[in-house]
Amino acid sequence: MIKRPNYLAELKPFIDKPLIKVITGLRRSGKSTVLKMLQDELLQQGVLSEQIIYLNFESFSVAELKTAEKLYQFVQNTIQPQQKYYILLDEIQEVNEWEKAINAFMVDFNVDLYLTGSNSHLLSSELSTYLAGRYIEIPIFTLSFLEFLDFKQHYSAERFSPLQYFNEYLKKGGFPVVHTADFNEETAYKIVQDIYTSVILRDTVQRHKIRDVELLERIIRYAFDNIGNTFSGKNVADYFKSQQRKVDLNTVYNYLNALESAFILHKVSRFDIHGKEILKTQEKFYLGDISLLYATMGFRSSLIAGILENIVYLELKRRGYQVYIGKLGDKEIDFIAQKQQEKIYVQVSYKLESEHTIQREFSPLQSINDHYPKYVITMDELFNENIDGVKHCHIVDFLQMAW
């Protein structure tokens, strides 16, 4: 098991605190590994193994515990009075009315609770109803570039430069299972295709009772084909209308929401820098992992700029930032990332191949009059200049920076 210490560091301050710890993320992004890491940490802290109840609800061995009543009875029969227990429940959304059992555990027993789930709407809606103010959510993402390098050090005997490794990361994405062996691209995409199919079937179609799966697939392809472009549900409906297919606008929004809740898509709102307000139209959508695009539509070199944006967006989210698209008059800034008192501005481009491209990428950031860091991130190895305090940074360097 490769450690992912950043996530354990997020969890450790909440051990033994009276809050339910909810670990969320795309299927196969590493939630179970983080839960196992936590189990090891508890044992190292002196917790006895019999005080830890770990259940993975994707395992057939616990098939009989998939109702709130059965789960409660199992825990009640397992624990001893006057002793503290640590309950780790993996993929809790597989349990019918699970939130009732969780609420009862908090009321009836001396426990520290940790849950994982692959559906954000399920967790946020039910938890907010039953357990308002008593839980914290820790999102898990697929591998960052630095984590990917750790995997390569562990599983591969070959050694390459960070740039060469990035080309592999760019092509294969960040699902941990893909990097546990030296899979070729074809095999890697087959693995991701199976993950994608599972997410679509279990976390989208079944969970949201979607009837028109063919329409859902078309909406996915539209979103994937527009990485880095602003659009809205109305744009999708208008596109289908142009294809002589009438689609209800509410259905489009419902399907996009379902894809967001399963972490296939991430919606990023626009922020008006002058007006200091979040705008409600023309969002951008990014993928939970770039390999989902390749597994479903093949590698699209024409989308390289959007793919690089997607990688940077996920990195900002991994580092705990709230991320928006910046609007400054008629100019757009790819990302405004905020975390407490920190803020950074980021433009992402493939190459700075001309004076026009340099002007296009740097000028929006030059127009912002504040002291926060500003970056133009590219794959350009030749352009090394900073302009008016705006830093140019190769994406490989940006992803490895301690910032």
GIVEN-V838402 format. One record per helix or strand. SS is the DSSP state (A for helix, B for strand). FROM is the first residue (numbers start at 1). LEN is the number of residues. If there is no record, write none. Layout:
BEGIN
ss=SS from=FROM len=LEN
ss=SS from=FROM len=LEN
END
This chain:
BEGIN
ss=A from=5 len=8
ss=B from=20 len=5
ss=A from=31 len=14
ss=A from=49 len=3
ss=B from=52 len=5
ss=A from=60 len=6
ss=B from=67 len=1
ss=A from=68 len=11
ss=B from=85 len=6
ss=A from=92 len=3
ss=B from=96 len=1
ss=A from=98 len=11
ss=B from=111 len=7
ss=A from=120 len=11
ss=B from=135 len=5
ss=A from=145 len=11
ss=A from=162 len=11
ss=A from=176 len=4
ss=A from=185 len=22
ss=A from=213 len=12
ss=B from=230 len=2
ss=A from=233 len=10
ss=A from=249 len=13
ss=B from=265 len=8
ss=B from=277 len=11
ss=A from=291 len=7
ss=A from=301 len=18
ss=B from=322 len=7
ss=B from=331 len=9
ss=B from=342 len=7
ss=A from=355 len=12
ss=B from=373 len=6
ss=B from=387 len=1
ss=B from=390 len=5
ss=A from=395 len=6
END
